[in-house]
Amino acid sequence: MLDTALYSLDISLFSPFFPCSRPNAVLFTSCIKMNEKREDCTVGKAREQRSINFLRGIPAEEALSRLIPMASEGYEKAIQRYGTDVLQYGHINGFKPLRELMGQSHQVDPERVIVGNGGMEVISLFLKSIPRASNIIVEEATYDRFLFDAERYGHNLIGVELTSTGINLDQFKEVANKIPAAVFYGIPFHQNPTGINYSEENRQAVEQICREQSILCAWDICYELLRYDGNQNTSITVSEWGPILMSSFTKTVSPGTKCGYIVLPKDYVEHMGKVVANSRINPNLPTQAFIADFIESGKYADFLDYLRALYKPKMEALNVSLYAHFPEVSSVDISGGFFASISLQKITSEKEEAFIQAAKEAGVGIAAAWDAVAPNLREKKRKDGLFTRLTFPAYEPEEIRWGIAKLKELEEMSS
Ligand SMILES: Cc1ncc(COP(=O)(O)O)c(C=O)c1O
């Protein structure tokens, strides 16, 4: 199962079949330049081979390159400014100045904020902190690693249908009434993997049901700031009881720097603090000092603006192409984040493997996203055809357009 997860996270890191198509394009151009006198420098059809790997849920290379001078300066500044404070043990619940900044941004007491080494780490520690074999309600399709990790701690997962504006509330109420659930976990902004955005009403209704049933409501908001359609997401209000917020700087700064945080109800912090300290003692403090300075200096806000502008045309290409080629399955207009998902209706279970292989040979990297579907809803979802997640920020609009058109062509050919 883990192998599948790794594979589906980023096949291109390991596979020669999906070299990044940008370097390909660069190679091709320089090849032409070097061989101006020759008619063609490539052999046969290889020249026309294009590729896109829709599995790559990663920031664009150019975004990370732009970060290099800021990160270099930021880390140096962090060590110079804080010295042994960030090189020594300490700040178990996270670097204090960063906790304060996160407390301010969510308007909560910083004591309620625990900053860790990435979003997945704080999620995992939270899953470790609740009683074993707890019932957890999740969206019908969600972040696959959350499902894997919850199962590893022996928790039971119950999926509830997602609509284009959030959770199916009738179904949610029914499940919450019937099953003594400890936690609900949802991704309300630019959801992974579907790309949907919850309406404010839906989100608040979910919180209300959770409160009535004493279910801890946990929102993973790591895509909140990555909205590219010119609008701003309305931030979630946190009260004494919750909701719990989980987030990450992976997609807004960089995955390598690994920093994420959780905002907890006050009376949960002490318990969670013990789990945290016994799992990893202190987090990576130089990273947290760099990120605190990045935010304070205003460079983070500028970088977010840059990311929004960079990803907007990619998102638009995705929306236009999905609407043109898959109008029947793309009712959701993607407005930000990293993902969209489609069900290829003509690709039934028996055809799945051959289709994915054919797509790979044609240069389109996709995978079945069954690991991201709640176990109790997998069978039902399979009836809609091959469920696959498409990521777009790492690619050029033209590549995205080509890839979606190719997927449609392959689906047509397979029927
Ligand atoms: C919804 C969601 N939560 C958490 C994470 C993990 O973030 P991190 O890389 O900071 O561990 C991801 C990463 O893709 C994600 O999509």
The ligand as an SDF file (V2000), in Angstrom:
LIG
                    3D

 16 16  0  0  0  0  0  0  0  0999 V2000
   -4.3660   18.1570    2.3200 C   0  0  0  0  0  0  0  0  0  0  0  0
   -2.9310   18.0010    2.6580 C   0  0  0  0  0  0  0  0  0  0  0  0
   -2.5580   18.0140    3.9530 N   0  0  0  0  0  0  0  0  0  0  0  0
   -1.2700   17.8590    4.3050 C   0  0  0  0  0  0  0  0  0  0  0  0
   -0.2870   17.6960    3.3560 C   0  0  0  0  0  0  0  0  0  0  0  0
    1.1200   17.4320    3.8050 C   0  0  0  0  0  0  0  0  0  0  0  0
    1.8850   18.5550    3.9090 O   0  0  0  0  0  0  0  0  0  0  0  0
    3.4360   18.4570    4.2940 P   0  0  0  0  0  0  0  0  0  0  0  0
    4.1770   18.2480    3.0140 O   0  0  0  0  0  0  0  0  0  0  0  0
    3.6910   19.7830    4.9050 O   0  0  0  0  0  0  0  0  0  0  0  0
    3.6210   17.3460    5.2340 O   0  0  0  0  0  0  0  0  0  0  0  0
   -0.6240   17.6980    1.9930 C   0  0  0  0  0  0  0  0  0  0  0  0
    0.4100   17.5290    0.9970 C   0  0  0  0  0  0  0  0  0  0  0  0
    0.2310   17.4240   -0.1810 O   0  0  0  0  0  0  0  0  0  0  0  0
   -1.9880   17.8510    1.6410 C   0  0  0  0  0  0  0  0  0  0  0  0
   -2.3730   17.8300    0.3640 O   0  0  0  0  0  0  0  0  0  0  0  0
  1  2  1  0
  2  3  1  0
  2 15  2  0
  3  4  2  0
  4  5  1  0
  5  6  1  0
  5 12  2  0
  6  7  1  0
  7  8  1  0
  8  9  2  0
  8 10  1  0
  8 11  1  0
 12 13  1  0
 12 15  1  0
 13 14  2  0
 15 16  1  0
M  END
$$$$
